[in-house]
């Protein structure tokens, strides 16, 4: 039996935008998401630049930051992207 998957919506949280529209605009205009690292102190590393997600707040996706404080940052990104995809799917 072959299983099939249908993608009906899209969502993303990236260094160039925290939603599909912002990300697409950045890609079309050639805007980079690379900048000086701010999420942690990178001063003891040979490189202090990275492509990190900026200005991310769970409240923007209908969730309270305090409700998700116990979850890792990258998991919050996945939740936000999934919520966007569900909303996009209609």
Helices and strands as residue ranges (DSSP letters): H 20-29, E 34-36, E 49-51, G 58-61, G 66-68, H 73-89
